[in-house]
Every structure is written in C-alpha cells, then in structure tokens.
C-alpha cells in the first residue's frame, strides 16, 4: 500500500488511448493517498470499449487514472499538480465538449 503521507512528483504511464493525458506522458503528479487499486478486473462487453487505464509505480504498480468516454477518475490531485494538473484538467474539459451522450 502506498504511504499515507504525500508523495509528489510521481510519474505516470498513460494508456496509448488516453485523451486525458494527451501531451502529458513525461509529467509527474501529486498523490496524497494511502489506498490504491493494484489490479484491474473489469469484464467489458460490446458495444462498450475497454476503458483507458493509466498506471504509476510508487514502491509497486497501481492505477493512477481511468477514462471511459466522458467519465474520468484520478487517484491523484490534478489541482495540486502544478502546470501538469492544469493541462490534464484542460484535456478533461476538451473531452467533455467532444462527448456525445
């Protein structure tokens, strides 16, 4: 389990299909959690696509973010991640503008 204290500057490995991390592959993000999803076991059926998953490692690999259409979730704090977080939030807003429900 990741440490309970803050740990910032953690690099991520974005899914190649990620829109949320477009242009952010080499950036680092601010985490401050002691809980982490270490596996991904979702059985996806047509017509739904497999969600894009972004992983990171801090001691051991864990899930940093998941994207499925207009729905996105992060394990880190974009609002505390400096310019990388601002760009990630801009990517998220741009994705919402493109989304069709």
Secondary structure, 3 states (H helix, E strand, C coil): CCCCCCEEEEEEECCCCCCCCCCCCCCEEEECCCCCCCCCCCCCCCCCCCCEEEEEECCCEEEEEEEECCEEEECCCHHHCHHHHHHHHHHHHHHHHHCCC
